[in-house]
Amino acid sequence: MAVAVADPGDRSRWRSRSRSRGPVPVPVAVPVAAPVPVPVAAPVPVPVAAPPPPTPPTA
């Protein structure tokens, strides 16, 4: 473990590979799949639980 940290050659090699692969397409797929399931499941349970509470106090 200590050898990898003291080896500057390993770090420079990792940096070149990361740039070649393209770190842009990775973060693009994350935000696209997150906002889709969030808004769809939020508005459904909200309106269903709202009408029941105001009914008991009126009776």
PyMOL Python script that loads the backbone (N, CA, C, O; Angstrom):
from pymol import cmd

cmd.read_pdbstr("""\
ATOM      1  N   MET A   1       0.832  -1.211   0.000  1.00  0.00           N
ATOM      2  CA  MET A   1       0.000   0.000   0.000  1.00  0.00           C
ATOM      3  C   MET A   1       0.872   1.270   0.000  1.00  0.00           C
ATOM      4  O   MET A   1       0.626   2.214  -0.751  1.00  0.00           O
ATOM      5  N   ALA A   2       1.890   1.259   0.860  1.00  0.00           N
ATOM      6  CA  ALA A   2       2.751   2.452   0.951  1.00  0.00           C
ATOM      7  C   ALA A   2       3.551   2.642  -0.339  1.00  0.00           C
ATOM      8  O   ALA A   2       3.915   3.764  -0.689  1.00  0.00           O
ATOM      9  N   VAL A   3       3.821   1.544  -1.040  1.00  0.00           N
ATOM     10  CA  VAL A   3       4.625   1.637  -2.273  1.00  0.00           C
ATOM     11  C   VAL A   3       3.849   2.397  -3.357  1.00  0.00           C
ATOM     12  O   VAL A   3       4.430   3.206  -4.081  1.00  0.00           O
ATOM     13  N   ALA A   4       2.554   2.143  -3.471  1.00  0.00           N
ATOM     14  CA  ALA A   4       1.750   2.787  -4.524  1.00  0.00           C
ATOM     15  C   ALA A   4       1.694   4.292  -4.291  1.00  0.00           C
ATOM     16  O   ALA A   4       1.706   5.068  -5.246  1.00  0.00           O
ATOM     17  N   VAL A   5       1.633   4.705  -3.043  1.00  0.00           N
ATOM     18  CA  VAL A   5       1.523   6.144  -2.742  1.00  0.00           C
ATOM     19  C   VAL A   5       2.846   6.860  -3.052  1.00  0.00           C
ATOM     20  O   VAL A   5       2.848   8.006  -3.501  1.00  0.00           O
ATOM     21  N   ALA A   6       3.966   6.173  -2.806  1.00  0.00           N
ATOM     22  CA  ALA A   6       5.271   6.815  -3.022  1.00  0.00           C
ATOM     23  C   ALA A   6       5.693   6.709  -4.488  1.00  0.00           C
ATOM     24  O   ALA A   6       6.666   7.345  -4.893  1.00  0.00           O
ATOM     25  N   ASP A   7       4.983   5.920  -5.283  1.00  0.00           N
ATOM     26  CA  ASP A   7       5.340   5.767  -6.709  1.00  0.00           C
ATOM     27  C   ASP A   7       4.655   6.832  -7.560  1.00  0.00           C
ATOM     28  O   ASP A   7       3.456   6.723  -7.820  1.00  0.00           O
ATOM     29  N   PRO A   8       5.374   7.849  -7.995  1.00  0.00           N
ATOM     30  CA  PRO A   8       4.797   8.920  -8.817  1.00  0.00           C
ATOM     31  C   PRO A   8       4.472   8.439 -10.235  1.00  0.00           C
ATOM     32  O   PRO A   8       3.658   9.045 -10.931  1.00  0.00           O
ATOM     33  N   GLY A   9       5.107   7.356 -10.651  1.00  0.00           N
ATOM     34  CA  GLY A   9       4.882   6.829 -12.005  1.00  0.00           C
ATOM     35  C   GLY A   9       3.459   6.283 -12.143  1.00  0.00           C
ATOM     36  O   GLY A   9       2.829   6.464 -13.185  1.00  0.00           O
ATOM     37  N   ASP A  10       2.948   5.620 -11.105  1.00  0.00           N
ATOM     38  CA  ASP A  10       1.592   5.061 -11.163  1.00  0.00           C
ATOM     39  C   ASP A  10       0.550   6.165 -11.301  1.00  0.00           C
ATOM     40  O   ASP A  10      -0.437   6.009 -12.021  1.00  0.00           O
ATOM     41  N   ARG A  11       0.768   7.257 -10.623  1.00  0.00           N
ATOM     42  CA  ARG A  11      -0.229   8.359 -10.638  1.00  0.00           C
ATOM     43  C   ARG A  11      -0.300   8.983 -12.042  1.00  0.00           C
ATOM     44  O   ARG A  11      -1.389   9.257 -12.545  1.00  0.00           O
ATOM     45  N   SER A  12       0.850   9.204 -12.662  1.00  0.00           N
ATOM     46  CA  SER A  12       0.849   9.856 -13.989  1.00  0.00           C
ATOM     47  C   SER A  12       0.183   8.925 -15.015  1.00  0.00           C
ATOM     48  O   SER A  12      -0.456   9.400 -15.954  1.00  0.00           O
ATOM     49  N   ARG A  13       0.326   7.638 -14.846  1.00  0.00           N
ATOM     50  CA  ARG A  13      -0.283   6.687 -15.807  1.00  0.00           C
ATOM     51  C   ARG A  13      -1.797   6.698 -15.668  1.00  0.00           C
ATOM     52  O   ARG A  13      -2.513   6.628 -16.667  1.00  0.00           O
ATOM     53  N   TRP A  14      -2.287   6.786 -14.448  1.00  0.00           N
ATOM     54  CA  TRP A  14      -3.753   6.784 -14.217  1.00  0.00           C
ATOM     55  C   TRP A  14      -4.381   8.044 -14.800  1.00  0.00           C
ATOM     56  O   TRP A  14      -5.486   8.003 -15.341  1.00  0.00           O
ATOM     57  N   ARG A  15      -3.667   9.166 -14.687  1.00  0.00           N
ATOM     58  CA  ARG A  15      -4.228  10.448 -15.189  1.00  0.00           C
ATOM     59  C   ARG A  15      -4.395  10.382 -16.717  1.00  0.00           C
ATOM     60  O   ARG A  15      -5.390  10.869 -17.256  1.00  0.00           O
ATOM     61  N   SER A  16      -3.424   9.781 -17.406  1.00  0.00           N
ATOM     62  CA  SER A  16      -3.490   9.712 -18.881  1.00  0.00           C
ATOM     63  C   SER A  16      -4.665   8.817 -19.304  1.00  0.00           C
ATOM     64  O   SER A  16      -5.355   9.119 -20.277  1.00  0.00           O
ATOM     65  N   ARG A  17      -4.881   7.757 -18.597  1.00  0.00           N
ATOM     66  CA  ARG A  17      -5.977   6.824 -18.975  1.00  0.00           C
ATOM     67  C   ARG A  17      -7.330   7.475 -18.718  1.00  0.00           C
ATOM     68  O   ARG A  17      -8.253   7.319 -19.518  1.00  0.00           O
ATOM     69  N   SER A  18      -7.456   8.187 -17.637  1.00  0.00           N
ATOM     70  CA  SER A  18      -8.751   8.823 -17.309  1.00  0.00           C
ATOM     71  C   SER A  18      -9.141   9.820 -18.411  1.00  0.00           C
ATOM     72  O   SER A  18     -10.302   9.887 -18.812  1.00  0.00           O
ATOM     73  N   ARG A  19      -8.160  10.588 -18.891  1.00  0.00           N
ATOM     74  CA  ARG A  19      -8.466  11.617 -19.918  1.00  0.00           C
ATOM     75  C   ARG A  19      -8.804  10.935 -21.252  1.00  0.00           C
ATOM     76  O   ARG A  19      -9.638  11.429 -22.011  1.00  0.00           O
ATOM     77  N   SER A  20      -8.161   9.814 -21.527  1.00  0.00           N
ATOM     78  CA  SER A  20      -8.384   9.136 -22.819  1.00  0.00           C
ATOM     79  C   SER A  20      -9.789   8.513 -22.848  1.00  0.00           C
ATOM     80  O   SER A  20     -10.454   8.520 -23.884  1.00  0.00           O
ATOM     81  N   ARG A  21     -10.219   7.991 -21.735  1.00  0.00           N
ATOM     82  CA  ARG A  21     -11.535   7.310 -21.667  1.00  0.00           C
ATOM     83  C   ARG A  21     -12.664   8.336 -21.819  1.00  0.00           C
ATOM     84  O   ARG A  21     -13.674   8.042 -22.459  1.00  0.00           O
ATOM     85  N   GLY A  22     -12.510   9.518 -21.250  1.00  0.00           N
ATOM     86  CA  GLY A  22     -13.565  10.534 -21.375  1.00  0.00           C
ATOM     87  C   GLY A  22     -14.448  10.574 -20.132  1.00  0.00           C
ATOM     88  O   GLY A  22     -15.438   9.846 -20.059  1.00  0.00           O
ATOM     89  N   PRO A  23     -14.108  11.412 -19.154  1.00  0.00           N
ATOM     90  CA  PRO A  23     -14.896  11.497 -17.902  1.00  0.00           C
ATOM     91  C   PRO A  23     -16.209  12.252 -18.101  1.00  0.00           C
ATOM     92  O   PRO A  23     -16.974  12.408 -17.149  1.00  0.00           O
ATOM     93  N   VAL A  24     -16.481  12.718 -19.300  1.00  0.00           N
ATOM     94  CA  VAL A  24     -17.715  13.492 -19.542  1.00  0.00           C
ATOM     95  C   VAL A  24     -18.955  12.596 -19.635  1.00  0.00           C
ATOM     96  O   VAL A  24     -19.979  12.925 -19.037  1.00  0.00           O
ATOM     97  N   PRO A  25     -18.896  11.488 -20.356  1.00  0.00           N
ATOM     98  CA  PRO A  25     -20.076  10.620 -20.517  1.00  0.00           C
ATOM     99  C   PRO A  25     -20.490   9.930 -19.220  1.00  0.00           C
ATOM    100  O   PRO A  25     -21.624   9.465 -19.109  1.00  0.00           O
ATOM    101  N   VAL A  26     -19.611   9.856 -18.259  1.00  0.00           N
ATOM    102  CA  VAL A  26     -19.954   9.170 -17.000  1.00  0.00           C
ATOM    103  C   VAL A  26     -20.955   9.985 -16.172  1.00  0.00           C
ATOM    104  O   VAL A  26     -21.982   9.439 -15.768  1.00  0.00           O
ATOM    105  N   PRO A  27     -20.693  11.266 -15.906  1.00  0.00           N
ATOM    106  CA  PRO A  27     -21.600  12.081 -15.088  1.00  0.00           C
ATOM    107  C   PRO A  27     -22.911  12.407 -15.811  1.00  0.00           C
ATOM    108  O   PRO A  27     -23.896  12.774 -15.169  1.00  0.00           O
ATOM    109  N   VAL A  28     -22.929  12.278 -17.119  1.00  0.00           N
ATOM    110  CA  VAL A  28     -24.142  12.611 -17.898  1.00  0.00           C
ATOM    111  C   VAL A  28     -25.245  11.583 -17.638  1.00  0.00           C
ATOM    112  O   VAL A  28     -26.424  11.933 -17.588  1.00  0.00           O
ATOM    113  N   ALA A  29     -24.863  10.328 -17.474  1.00  0.00           N
ATOM    114  CA  ALA A  29     -25.870   9.272 -17.285  1.00  0.00           C
ATOM    115  C   ALA A  29     -26.412   9.281 -15.858  1.00  0.00           C
ATOM    116  O   ALA A  29     -27.492   8.745 -15.609  1.00  0.00           O
ATOM    117  N   VAL A  30     -25.693   9.872 -14.931  1.00  0.00           N
ATOM    118  CA  VAL A  30     -26.136   9.881 -13.524  1.00  0.00           C
ATOM    119  C   VAL A  30     -27.334  10.819 -13.312  1.00  0.00           C
ATOM    120  O   VAL A  30     -28.347  10.390 -12.760  1.00  0.00           O
ATOM    121  N   PRO A  31     -27.244  12.091 -13.737  1.00  0.00           N
ATOM    122  CA  PRO A  31     -28.339  13.035 -13.527  1.00  0.00           C
ATOM    123  C   PRO A  31     -29.580  12.706 -14.361  1.00  0.00           C
ATOM    124  O   PRO A  31     -30.689  13.106 -14.005  1.00  0.00           O
ATOM    125  N   VAL A  32     -29.402  11.990 -15.452  1.00  0.00           N
ATOM    126  CA  VAL A  32     -30.544  11.667 -16.330  1.00  0.00           C
ATOM    127  C   VAL A  32     -31.442  10.605 -15.693  1.00  0.00           C
ATOM    128  O   VAL A  32     -32.664  10.655 -15.839  1.00  0.00           O
ATOM    129  N   ALA A  33     -30.841   9.653 -14.992  1.00  0.00           N
ATOM    130  CA  ALA A  33     -31.640   8.565 -14.413  1.00  0.00           C
ATOM    131  C   ALA A  33     -32.174   8.945 -13.031  1.00  0.00           C
ATOM    132  O   ALA A  33     -33.080   8.284 -12.523  1.00  0.00           O
ATOM    133  N   ALA A  34     -31.638   9.982 -12.422  1.00  0.00           N
ATOM    134  CA  ALA A  34     -32.065  10.363 -11.066  1.00  0.00           C
ATOM    135  C   ALA A  34     -33.378  11.161 -11.089  1.00  0.00           C
ATOM    136  O   ALA A  34     -34.299  10.827 -10.343  1.00  0.00           O
ATOM    137  N   PRO A  35     -33.490  12.197 -11.919  1.00  0.00           N
ATOM    138  CA  PRO A  35     -34.691  13.034 -11.950  1.00  0.00           C
ATOM    139  C   PRO A  35     -35.908  12.304 -12.516  1.00  0.00           C
ATOM    140  O   PRO A  35     -37.034  12.762 -12.322  1.00  0.00           O
ATOM    141  N   VAL A  36     -35.713  11.200 -13.198  1.00  0.00           N
ATOM    142  CA  VAL A  36     -36.858  10.487 -13.810  1.00  0.00           C
ATOM    143  C   VAL A  36     -37.696   9.764 -12.754  1.00  0.00           C
ATOM    144  O   VAL A  36     -38.902   9.996 -12.680  1.00  0.00           O
ATOM    145  N   PRO A  37     -37.090   8.889 -11.930  1.00  0.00           N
ATOM    146  CA  PRO A  37     -37.876   8.144 -10.939  1.00  0.00           C
ATOM    147  C   PRO A  37     -38.292   8.992  -9.738  1.00  0.00           C
ATOM    148  O   PRO A  37     -39.207   8.610  -9.007  1.00  0.00           O
ATOM    149  N   VAL A  38     -37.654  10.110  -9.524  1.00  0.00           N
ATOM    150  CA  VAL A  38     -37.967  10.943  -8.348  1.00  0.00           C
ATOM    151  C   VAL A  38     -39.314  11.663  -8.501  1.00  0.00           C
ATOM    152  O   VAL A  38     -40.172  11.541  -7.627  1.00  0.00           O
ATOM    153  N   PRO A  39     -39.514  12.409  -9.591  1.00  0.00           N
ATOM    154  CA  PRO A  39     -40.764  13.164  -9.774  1.00  0.00           C
ATOM    155  C   PRO A  39     -41.963  12.257 -10.018  1.00  0.00           C
ATOM    156  O   PRO A  39     -43.098  12.643  -9.738  1.00  0.00           O
ATOM    157  N   VAL A  40     -41.726  11.058 -10.535  1.00  0.00           N
ATOM    158  CA  VAL A  40     -42.844  10.159 -10.855  1.00  0.00           C
ATOM    159  C   VAL A  40     -43.433   9.538  -9.584  1.00  0.00           C
ATOM    160  O   VAL A  40     -44.644   9.334  -9.501  1.00  0.00           O
ATOM    161  N   ALA A  41     -42.596   9.240  -8.611  1.00  0.00           N
ATOM    162  CA  ALA A  41     -43.087   8.572  -7.389  1.00  0.00           C
ATOM    163  C   ALA A  41     -43.476   9.599  -6.324  1.00  0.00           C
ATOM    164  O   ALA A  41     -44.122   9.239  -5.340  1.00  0.00           O
ATOM    165  N   ALA A  42     -43.102  10.855  -6.497  1.00  0.00           N
ATOM    166  CA  ALA A  42     -43.390  11.874  -5.487  1.00  0.00           C
ATOM    167  C   ALA A  42     -44.841  12.384  -5.596  1.00  0.00           C
ATOM    168  O   ALA A  42     -45.549  12.409  -4.589  1.00  0.00           O
ATOM    169  N   PRO A  43     -45.291  12.783  -6.772  1.00  0.00           N
ATOM    170  CA  PRO A  43     -46.648  13.342  -6.938  1.00  0.00           C
ATOM    171  C   PRO A  43     -47.748  12.301  -6.740  1.00  0.00           C
ATOM    172  O   PRO A  43     -48.902  12.664  -6.513  1.00  0.00           O
ATOM    173  N   VAL A  44     -47.414  11.030  -6.820  1.00  0.00           N
ATOM    174  CA  VAL A  44     -48.455   9.990  -6.683  1.00  0.00           C
ATOM    175  C   VAL A  44     -48.918   9.832  -5.228  1.00  0.00           C
ATOM    176  O   VAL A  44     -50.116   9.920  -4.960  1.00  0.00           O
ATOM    177  N   PRO A  45     -47.993   9.601  -4.282  1.00  0.00           N
ATOM    178  CA  PRO A  45     -48.402   9.398  -2.884  1.00  0.00           C
ATOM    179  C   PRO A  45     -48.813  10.688  -2.186  1.00  0.00           C
ATOM    180  O   PRO A  45     -49.459  10.629  -1.140  1.00  0.00           O
ATOM    181  N   VAL A  46     -48.466  11.831  -2.721  1.00  0.00           N
ATOM    182  CA  VAL A  46     -48.773  13.117  -2.067  1.00  0.00           C
ATOM    183  C   VAL A  46     -50.279  13.435  -2.120  1.00  0.00           C
ATOM    184  O   VAL A  46     -50.875  13.696  -1.075  1.00  0.00           O
ATOM    185  N   PRO A  47     -50.902  13.419  -3.292  1.00  0.00           N
ATOM    186  CA  PRO A  47     -52.321  13.757  -3.413  1.00  0.00           C
ATOM    187  C   PRO A  47     -53.218  12.696  -2.777  1.00  0.00           C
ATOM    188  O   PRO A  47     -54.338  13.002  -2.370  1.00  0.00           O
ATOM    189  N   VAL A  48     -52.746  11.467  -2.689  1.00  0.00           N
ATOM    190  CA  VAL A  48     -53.580  10.379  -2.141  1.00  0.00           C
ATOM    191  C   VAL A  48     -53.697  10.492  -0.624  1.00  0.00           C
ATOM    192  O   VAL A  48     -54.731  10.140  -0.056  1.00  0.00           O
ATOM    193  N   ALA A  49     -52.648  10.980   0.036  1.00  0.00           N
ATOM    194  CA  ALA A  49     -52.670  11.054   1.508  1.00  0.00           C
ATOM    195  C   ALA A  49     -53.208  12.408   1.978  1.00  0.00           C
ATOM    196  O   ALA A  49     -53.415  12.600   3.176  1.00  0.00           O
ATOM    197  N   ALA A  50     -53.435  13.335   1.070  1.00  0.00           N
ATOM    198  CA  ALA A  50     -53.899  14.672   1.461  1.00  0.00           C
ATOM    199  C   ALA A  50     -55.411  14.705   1.738  1.00  0.00           C
ATOM    200  O   ALA A  50     -55.811  15.280   2.751  1.00  0.00           O
ATOM    201  N   PRO A  51     -56.251  14.129   0.908  1.00  0.00           N
ATOM    202  CA  PRO A  51     -57.711  14.200   1.097  1.00  0.00           C
ATOM    203  C   PRO A  51     -58.214  13.475   2.335  1.00  0.00           C
ATOM    204  O   PRO A  51     -59.163  13.962   2.950  1.00  0.00           O
ATOM    205  N   PRO A  52     -57.647  12.344   2.746  1.00  0.00           N
ATOM    206  CA  PRO A  52     -58.174  11.612   3.917  1.00  0.00           C
ATOM    207  C   PRO A  52     -58.133  12.398   5.231  1.00  0.00           C
ATOM    208  O   PRO A  52     -59.092  12.298   5.996  1.00  0.00           O
ATOM    209  N   PRO A  53     -57.099  13.165   5.541  1.00  0.00           N
ATOM    210  CA  PRO A  53     -57.030  13.868   6.831  1.00  0.00           C
ATOM    211  C   PRO A  53     -58.138  14.910   7.024  1.00  0.00           C
ATOM    212  O   PRO A  53     -58.657  15.005   8.137  1.00  0.00           O
ATOM    213  N   PRO A  54     -58.526  15.684   6.034  1.00  0.00           N
ATOM    214  CA  PRO A  54     -59.541  16.727   6.212  1.00  0.00           C
ATOM    215  C   PRO A  54     -60.942  16.149   6.379  1.00  0.00           C
ATOM    216  O   PRO A  54     -61.856  16.883   6.755  1.00  0.00           O
ATOM    217  N   THR A  55     -61.140  14.878   6.115  1.00  0.00           N
ATOM    218  CA  THR A  55     -62.490  14.287   6.220  1.00  0.00           C
ATOM    219  C   THR A  55     -62.911  14.031   7.674  1.00  0.00           C
ATOM    220  O   THR A  55     -64.037  14.375   8.034  1.00  0.00           O
ATOM    221  N   PRO A  56     -62.063  13.445   8.518  1.00  0.00           N
ATOM    222  CA  PRO A  56     -62.465  13.140   9.914  1.00  0.00           C
ATOM    223  C   PRO A  56     -62.843  14.385  10.725  1.00  0.00           C
ATOM    224  O   PRO A  56     -63.836  14.342  11.453  1.00  0.00           O
ATOM    225  N   PRO A  57     -62.110  15.471  10.634  1.00  0.00           N
ATOM    226  CA  PRO A  57     -62.432  16.660  11.437  1.00  0.00           C
ATOM    227  C   PRO A  57     -63.771  17.282  11.042  1.00  0.00           C
ATOM    228  O   PRO A  57     -64.434  17.889  11.883  1.00  0.00           O
ATOM    229  N   THR A  58     -64.180  17.144   9.785  1.00  0.00           N
ATOM    230  CA  THR A  58     -65.449  17.748   9.330  1.00  0.00           C
ATOM    231  C   THR A  58     -66.639  16.992   9.934  1.00  0.00           C
ATOM    232  O   THR A  58     -67.644  17.607  10.292  1.00  0.00           O
ATOM    233  N   ALA A  59     -66.531  15.669  10.048  1.00  0.00           N
ATOM    234  CA  ALA A  59     -67.651  14.875  10.556  1.00  0.00           C
ATOM    235  C   ALA A  59     -67.778  15.152  12.040  1.00  0.00           C
ATOM    236  O   ALA A  59     -68.656  14.595  12.699  1.00  0.00           O
TER     237      ALA A  59
END
""", "prot")
cmd.dss("prot")
cmd.show_as("cartoon", "prot")
cmd.util.cbc("prot")
cmd.orient("prot")
